[in-house]
Amino acid sequence: MARFFGKPWLPLPQTSVPIQQVAIIGAGIAGASLAQELALAGLDILIFEQTLVPATGASGNLAGNCLPIIDQRPDNPYAQWHWLAWQHAVHWWQQQPNREQLGQLTGAAKWSTHAKTQAGWQAWASRYEDSLVQWMDALPLPHQPAGLWFPQGGSFYPRRIVQHLLTHSNIQLYTQTLISQLAHTGQYWQLSSSQGLFQADAVIIASGAQTALTFPEWGSLLQLNKGQVSHLPATAWNSPPEFALSYGGYVATTPDGITCIGASFEQQAPLGLTDSAHLHNLALLNQAYPNALSSDTLPTQGHSAYRANTYDHLPLVGPVVDIEPYQAAIRARCHQPDTITDTSAHLLPQLWMSIGHGSHGLTSAFLAAQLIRQQLLNQPTELSLTLQQAVHPARAIFRQCCYPK
Ligand SMILES: Cc1cc2nc3c(=O)[nH]c(=O)nc-3n(C[C@H](O)[C@H](O)[C@H](O)COP(=O)(O)OP(=O)(O)OC[C@H]3O[C@@H](n4cnc5c(N)ncnc54)[C@H](O)[C@@H]3O)c2cc1C
């Protein structure tokens, strides 16, 4: 018997079949956080990565910001998801015995030079406890701009986090293994790869910006934006920042003395480091934090990758529908969606996804992993129905079918 979300066109299956082996496609932060979450729940995990090592795509940065999104609409699912995701990521970090190796959540400053933005942020911050966010008339910075101070914000080291997440003994990592096709036998999933066939009770797609390689219909729902971070040595600073900064661009410190500044945002640009993106990152920093750097030397190192964004800036997290029959079932009732009865028959058996984390995957991936574990194992979740619907992958298919541009 299927259990429904409040909206009948967004079905969630009741797990009746026992699950033991789960295959995850993609070893970035979305796949790796799922691997740890499910391994800790006692499942056996196979995780497949097409490249030589994990965390080479968007999760390949040395450091990034771990901060919430500021949104003035507290009841909006976008605002709620990203706020909860940040808190969940902070909690995850606090639980790790080797947390200093994985990030530095000991404070982050965020400011804007626009008076209107500042006023909005001040009002926003007043809703929360001081332990989470404070408005400060003078941030602890040499040039002392007013802005927000997040005592639990900071930098995450995604490459190290992914490696750490994959260390559980229930996890088997297959690198240089591109999953090219999936087929369900009626009992289990068969995965075809460059290294042969594999099988699993459940499969989770966590293939980030490369989703279109194997799942073109789902990949077509993602907009890819190239981002580049630049690496600065400690010597580049007049006084190196001791905490993470966010000002439109961002500064994230690493334990190796390198600071990542970023990140450029370019549509339809080829991957690879460019001087123009380095210049952009420097210009943002110089504008927000004059005289922070001791010289204007152009960085030569950094990392570039595609961010995979969705139309509503929320990730696609949850069970996967079989697109064609699902669309056929809803097309005639687009304008009366409440009259759609049962779409649960169009869910593919034990196929899940966590993609489209956009610019916020370092926080969003952890909450997504928890939600999928709860849905897959039919466990209670504290996330509201509205929020589960807001990230349901089928919402994007529904929109594409019923409200095409
Ligand atoms: C320059 C830049 C700066 C950023 N800064 C921040 C920040 O400060 N804070 C923040 O929260 N977020 C930041 N982000 C966003 C964040 O990095 C991403 O949201 C996150 O890394 C996405 O993780 P993912 O696992 O979904 O994708 P990825 O890390 O790209 O992982 C997907 C993996 O799947 C593999 N794969 C794909 N298809 C297959 C297949 N068929 N078979 C096998 N393997 C496959 C890929 O090789 C890849 O390794 C930034 C992104 C960029 C690009």
The ligand as a Tripos MOL2 file, in Angstrom:
@<TRIPOS>MOLECULE
LIG
   53    58     1     0     0
SMALL
NO_CHARGES

@<TRIPOS>ATOM
      1 C1         33.9960   26.4980   -7.6170 C.3       1 LIG1
      2 C2         32.9490   26.0000   -6.6820 C.ar      1 LIG1
      3 C3         32.8670   26.5390   -5.4010 C.ar      1 LIG1
      4 C4         31.8880   26.0770   -4.5000 C.ar      1 LIG1
      5 N1         31.8430   26.5870   -3.2380 N.ar      1 LIG1
      6 C5         30.9300   26.1000   -2.3420 C.ar      1 LIG1
      7 C6         30.8930   26.5710   -1.0050 C.ar      1 LIG1
      8 O1         31.6820   27.4300   -0.6000 O.2       1 LIG1
      9 N2         29.9500   26.0550   -0.1630 N.ar      1 LIG1
     10 C7         29.0510   25.1020   -0.5740 C.ar      1 LIG1
     11 O2         28.2210   24.6700    0.2300 O.2       1 LIG1
     12 N3         29.0880   24.6340   -1.8440 N.ar      1 LIG1
     13 C8         29.9980   25.1150   -2.7220 C.ar      1 LIG1
     14 N4         29.9970   24.6550   -4.0100 N.ar      1 LIG1
     15 C9         28.9880   23.6820   -4.3980 C.3       1 LIG1
     16 C10        29.3580   22.2750   -3.9460 C.3       1 LIG1
     17 O3         30.7230   22.0730   -4.1640 O.3       1 LIG1
     18 C11        28.5040   21.2670   -4.7350 C.3       1 LIG1
     19 O4         27.1330   21.5380   -4.5130 O.3       1 LIG1
     20 C12        28.7710   19.8360   -4.2980 C.3       1 LIG1
     21 O5         30.1460   19.5570   -4.3130 O.3       1 LIG1
     22 C13        28.0190   18.8650   -5.2170 C.3       1 LIG1
     23 O6         28.3600   17.5680   -4.8340 O.3       1 LIG1
     24 P1         27.8720   16.3120   -5.6800 P.3       1 LIG1
     25 O7         28.3400   15.1180   -4.9470 O.co2     1 LIG1
     26 O8         26.4340   16.4650   -5.9980 O.co2     1 LIG1
     27 O9         28.6220   16.4550   -7.0900 O.3       1 LIG1
     28 P2         30.1350   16.1120   -7.4750 P.3       1 LIG1
     29 O10        31.0860   16.5050   -6.4330 O.co2     1 LIG1
     30 O11        30.3730   16.6710   -8.8360 O.co2     1 LIG1
     31 O12        30.1420   14.5130   -7.5240 O.3       1 LIG1
     32 C14        29.5080   13.7590   -8.5190 C.3       1 LIG1
     33 C15        30.4520   12.5950   -8.8500 C.3       1 LIG1
     34 O13        29.7810   11.6310   -9.6140 O.3       1 LIG1
     35 C16        30.6910   11.0760  -10.5450 C.3       1 LIG1
     36 N5         29.8930   10.4670  -11.6170 N.ar      1 LIG1
     37 C17        28.9930   11.1040  -12.4080 C.ar      1 LIG1
     38 N6         28.3970   10.2220  -13.2340 N.ar      1 LIG1
     39 C18        28.9210    8.9980  -12.9540 C.ar      1 LIG1
     40 C19        28.6850    7.6830  -13.4700 C.ar      1 LIG1
     41 N7         27.7760    7.4610  -14.4160 N.pl3     1 LIG1
     42 N8         29.4070    6.6480  -12.9610 N.ar      1 LIG1
     43 C20        30.3300    6.8760  -11.9710 C.ar      1 LIG1
     44 N9         30.5890    8.1050  -11.4590 N.ar      1 LIG1
     45 C21        29.8870    9.1450  -11.9260 C.ar      1 LIG1
     46 C22        31.4970   12.2950  -10.9780 C.3       1 LIG1
     47 O14        32.7410   11.9160  -11.5370 O.3       1 LIG1
     48 C23        31.6490   13.0500   -9.6710 C.3       1 LIG1
     49 O15        32.8350   12.6920   -8.9750 O.3       1 LIG1
     50 C24        30.9630   25.0870   -4.9190 C.ar      1 LIG1
     51 C25        31.0530   24.5470   -6.2130 C.ar      1 LIG1
     52 C26        32.0290   24.9900   -7.0850 C.ar      1 LIG1
     53 C27        32.1160   24.3900   -8.4510 C.3       1 LIG1
@<TRIPOS>BOND
     1     1     2 1
     2     2     3 ar
     3     2    52 ar
     4     3     4 ar
     5     4     5 ar
     6     4    50 ar
     7     5     6 ar
     8     6     7 ar
     9     6    13 1
    10     7     8 2
    11     7     9 ar
    12     9    10 ar
    13    10    11 2
    14    10    12 ar
    15    12    13 ar
    16    13    14 ar
    17    14    15 1
    18    14    50 ar
    19    15    16 1
    20    16    17 1
    21    16    18 1
    22    18    19 1
    23    18    20 1
    24    20    21 1
    25    20    22 1
    26    22    23 1
    27    23    24 1
    28    24    25 2
    29    24    26 1
    30    24    27 1
    31    27    28 1
    32    28    29 2
    33    28    30 1
    34    28    31 1
    35    31    32 1
    36    32    33 1
    37    33    34 1
    38    33    48 1
    39    34    35 1
    40    35    36 1
    41    35    46 1
    42    36    37 ar
    43    36    45 ar
    44    37    38 ar
    45    38    39 ar
    46    39    40 ar
    47    39    45 ar
    48    40    41 1
    49    40    42 ar
    50    42    43 ar
    51    43    44 ar
    52    44    45 ar
    53    46    47 1
    54    46    48 1
    55    48    49 1
    56    50    51 ar
    57    51    52 ar
    58    52    53 1
@<TRIPOS>SUBSTRUCTURE
     1 LIG1         1 GROUP 0 **** ****
